C-alpha cells in the first residue's frame, strides 16, 4: 500500500515538472517570429480513434499537409508542440500550440 502512495506522489510530481517545462518552452518562444502569433488548437478526429499509433500517424500527415499548404514543402517548417489526450470514452485528441 505504501508503494502505491509513493508511486502516486512520484507520478504527480513528474506531471507537474512536465507541465512547468511545457509552460517555460511556450513562454520562451511566444512572439519569436515576426508576423506570427502563438495559436492554441484542439484537434479531434471525426472517427473514434483510440490507438495512439494510428492517431500519431494521422497527426503527422496533417502536419505535412499544413507544411505543403503554407511552405510548399513537406519539411518541418511549422514549429509546434502537441500533447495527445484521451477523452473519458478513450477517444484521442491533440492540444497543439
C-alpha positions in Angstrom: 0.0 0.0 0.0 2.8 2.4 0.9 4.5 1.7 -2.5 1.2 2.7 -4.2 1.1 6.0 -2.3 4.8 6.7 -3.2 4.1 5.9 -6.8 1.2 8.2 -6.9 3.2 11.1 -5.3 6.1 10.5 -7.7 3.7 10.5 -10.7 2.1 13.7 -9.6 5.5 15.4 -9.1 6.6 14.2 -12.5 3.4 15.5 -14.2 3.9 18.9 -12.5 7.5 19.1 -13.7 6.4 18.2 -17.3 3.7 20.8 -17.2 6.1 23.5 -15.9 8.6 22.6 -18.6 6.0 22.9 -21.2 4.9 26.4 -20.0 8.6 27.5 -20.0 9.1 26.3 -23.6 5.9 28.1 -24.8 6.6 31.3 -22.9 10.2 31.4 -24.2 9.1 31.0 -27.8 6.0 33.2 -27.8 6.4 36.2 -30.1 9.7 35.0 -31.5 8.6 35.1 -35.2 7.6 38.5 -36.6 4.1 38.5 -38.1 3.2 35.2 -36.3 1.3 34.9 -33.1 1.0 31.9 -30.9 -2.1 29.8 -31.5 -3.7 27.1 -29.4 -5.7 24.4 -31.1 -7.6 21.3 -30.1 -7.7 18.8 -32.9 -10.2 16.0 -32.6 -10.7 13.1 -35.0 -14.1 12.6 -36.6 -13.6 8.8 -36.3 -13.4 7.1 -32.9 -9.6 6.6 -32.9 -8.3 5.1 -29.6 -4.9 3.7 -30.8 -2.0 6.1 -30.2 0.0 4.8 -33.1 -2.9 5.4 -35.5 -3.6 8.9 -34.1 0.1 9.9 -34.3 0.3 8.7 -37.9 -2.8 10.8 -38.8 -1.5 13.8 -36.9 1.9 13.5 -38.7 0.1 13.5 -42.1 -1.9 16.6 -41.0 1.3 18.5 -40.2 2.8 17.5 -43.5 -0.3 18.8 -45.4 0.0 22.1 -43.5 3.6 22.4 -44.4 2.8 21.9 -48.1 -0.1 24.4 -47.9 1.9 27.2 -46.2 5.5 26.5 -47.3 5.3 24.3 -50.4 7.4 21.7 -48.6 6.8 18.6 -46.5 9.7 19.6 -44.3 9.1 20.6 -40.7 8.8 24.3 -41.1 6.0 24.6 -38.7 7.0 24.9 -35.1 4.6 23.3 -32.8 4.2 21.4 -29.5 1.5 18.8 -29.4 0.1 16.8 -26.5 -2.3 13.9 -27.1 -5.0 13.3 -24.6 -7.8 10.8 -24.1 -11.5 11.6 -23.6 -13.5 9.7 -21.0 -14.6 7.2 -23.6 -11.0 6.7 -24.8 -11.0 8.8 -28.0 -7.7 10.6 -28.7 -7.5 14.3 -29.4 -4.5 16.7 -29.5 -3.8 20.0 -27.8 -1.4 21.9 -30.1 0.5 25.2 -29.6 
